[in-house]
């Protein structure tokens, strides 16, 4: 091997051993001897001519080489752009409370038959009682002025028909126009000022007497209606407190609720809220063990004589019914902040009715309790009540049934145990009402109901509402449908009006009442007749 090659190799090794801490360098491989290289080449590669060997070089004394600067780091590569993140999916909306399963009773024949009767009947009432120009109604076809209570049922009749009509029904426009006129008619009863006694007027600095159809969304936005009518103007009635009834105002609030449901007009919902606020603010008694609605505003302060402070089922159960209905529709409206208050009131009033008014034997409801003077200082119910009127009327039980159905629907998802208990209570009352108010001794094969068809109409409503959750109640509806069929076929007069005593007929009423156009006992008065037509509309609805 070439000696010079060996010397160079040794020198390089020495340097590496002396300076191990230097920056790492790539060590050159030893330069091979050209002769050896040539011998190692394959035969096919040309051999380059030999290079003349240079003169020997004196090797200097080895010096430590200057350390080389660290090599500049290579620039880091530009980070690749991160892929655009996909937008986060919007959170799934919380599932809405599920509605309880409803039982349906579709029967095209029953539906069309009763709908046709309701429409025909209501148009007859329109022609015989209604004045579209003045928006005023007669008490009977012959004349007379209806109080607020009878007039309001005419509104209820039209609301009931609109509920049963399809959106494209050819008569829908007629009944929507009729409804608007009737609501203007209601405003002839709307109160502007209330006289308490003499020249003293009711004044509560906390309340706001709202313009019609406007509500500020607070509990102090009020509206209420008088029993009497002011023909010349609307929204201007001046009434004594004794002429203002809480139950009358419940019926008015109920119709504004249904008018809102049927039209979507928020002014009607605002008016229902205003009336409800007034009922709760001025009529709801909760001192001691009481939890009910007074009957008459003026009598609320009286503890002697014929007109006395009383809490009545007709105002208490019916108010609970309206509060529950409003609690269902208020979410998503400007008044949804009032929902919990209304629902709480409905539940408490239902419980109070169950405790105080429900007859333990037949499960129907008593009429009222009269309060003792000084009751507000007592805590026990027995010390607050002077007497209980145990008379039983169909409408008191009927509104209780509807309240039970509505509360069951509202609570079944959030408080199922309570919902089931309420439904069971209402169903027990429905069973008792079918036996109590359906007299099977008048005509074989038929159930004969009380002659006051407006009272009776609330059983049609209550049975129908509960039938959605219990099949047994459709049997009770069938009993009433059969009686109405009989009335249409046998007790319908030449002018198209149906007798309020569906089975007993016109002879049930004495001649004096029948001939007196101003008598509220006249079988042709607007309350009875509108209730009859409303019953046909409710039957059409349940069988649609």
Buried (B, 14 or more C-beta within 10 A) or exposed (E): EBEBBEEBEEEEEEBEEEEEEBEEEEEEEEEEEBEEEEEEEEEEEEEEEEEEEEEEEEEEEEEEEEEEEEEEEEEEEEEEEEEEEEEEEEEEEEEEEEEBEEEEBEBEEBBEBBBEBBBEBBBBBBEBBBEEEEBBBBBBBEEBBBBBBBBBBBBBBBBBBBBBBEEEBEBBEBBBEBBBBBBBBBBBBBBBEBBBEEEEEBEEEEBBBBEBBEBBEBBBBBBBBBBBBBEEEBBEBEBBBBBBBBBBBBBBBBBBBBBBBBBEBBBBBBBBBBBBBBBBBBBBBEEBBBBBBBBBBBBBEBBEEEEBBBBBBBBBBBBBBBBBBBBBBBEEBBBEEBBEBBBEBBBBBBBBBBEBBBBEEBBBBBBBBBBBEEBEEBEEBEEBBBEEBEEBBBBBBBBBBBBBBBBBBBBBBEBEEBBEBBBEBBBBBBBBBBBBBBBEEBBEEBBBBBBBBBBBBBBBBBBBBBBBBBEEBBEBBBBBBBBBBBBBEEBBEEEBBBBBBBBBBBEBBEEEBBEBBEBBBBBBBBBBBBBBBBBBBBBBBBBB
